[in-house]
Amino acid sequence: MFLLGTLVNGALIIIGTLLGKLLHRIPEGMKTTVMHAIGLSVMVLGLQMGLKSQNFLIVIISLVVGAVLGELFKLEEKLNDLGLWLEKKVGSNGKGSISEGFVTATLIFVIGAMAIIGALNSGIRGDHSVLYTKSLIDGFTSIILTTTLGIGVIFSAVPVVLYEGLIALFATQIDHFVPKELMDQFIVEMTSSGGIMILAIGLNLTGIIKIKVANLLPGILVTGVIVTILYNYHHYF
């Protein structure tokens, strides 16, 4: 079932929110330690995925070109600006903690490499491991957010399910107009490129370094372009 990872993600956000309502005060040290544990686990997942490449030169070129494109278009900055704009709009409208919790949680859970990579893996490969990991992160994060922003966090599960579900649904249809051999090559190299981005997310979660992961996302598209060019070259020449 290609939507399984997406549905689990939405369910854990809801569960995390309900737990957050029950747990009014969580020690700061516990928050930090758990987040570090999750970050380390995400790093291991990223390493496992990153090592699957059959031509690591493709991965390097994809990430470098993707980073250049991401910096040129300032994807990370634009996403942050969008979040600030929405928060200001919510604040100016005076809709209270429900709106603030909904908007803030939605931005945190939807925007990011894991949502896209995880949904693609679910749709193309039927592999939900990335979304399962993201679900655990989102579930814990929703607990923390609910203790400060209120029950509005629970409504963020709706856009998360719709967003990831649509990506997964699109991914399931790719094989109808892309040759199987080309798709297999793309899956391998996309998994590796995405794995390195997930490794970067793990590093961010542990606080070791701050990497603009959103600026690396164009690398997935670049991977598709490079794999397609190489496939056509070997196929026709």
C-alpha positions, 0 to 999 in steps of 0.5 A: 500500500503506497500510502501506508507511510503517509498514513502512519506519519499523520497518525503519529502527529495526532498521537503526539499532539494528544500526548502533548496535551497530557504532558504539560511539562517535559524536562529540557534535558530529556527533550535534548537527549531524545532529539539527539537519539533521533538525529543519530538514527536518522544519520544511520538511515541516511548512510545506508541509503547513501551507500546504495549508489552504483555510480557515485559520480552521479550523486556528487554532480547532482548534489553540487549542481543541486546546491548551486541551483538551491543557493541561486533560487534561495530555496531555504531562505524563501521557505523561511520567509514563507513561514515568517509571513504566515506567522505574522498573518496569523498573529495579525488576525488574532486567531489564537493558538489553534491557528498558530499551532496549525501553521507552525506545525504544518511548516515544520512537518511539510517543508523538508527533504524527508517528506519528498524523499520518503513519499517518492520512496513509498510510491516508487519502491513501496519502501516506507522506512524514510516516512516511518523515521520521519513519523517518529520525528514528527510525533516527538516534535508534535509533543513539544509543539503542543506543550507550547502552541496548543491543540492546533498542532493536531490539524497539521496532520491533514496537509501532511497526509495530502502533501505526501500522499499526492507525491506518493500517488504521482510516483506510482504512475511514473513507471507508466511512461518511463522505461523500467531500466531507466526507472531502476537506475534513477531509483538507485541514484535518487536513493543515494542522493536523498540519503545524503540529504537525510544524513544532513538532516540528522546532523542538523537534529544533533546540532553538530552543524547547520546545513541548508538541506532545502537548498540541496533538493534540486539535486533530485531533479538533477539526478533524474536528468543525468541518469536519463542522459546516460541511459539514452546515450548507452541505449542509442550509441 
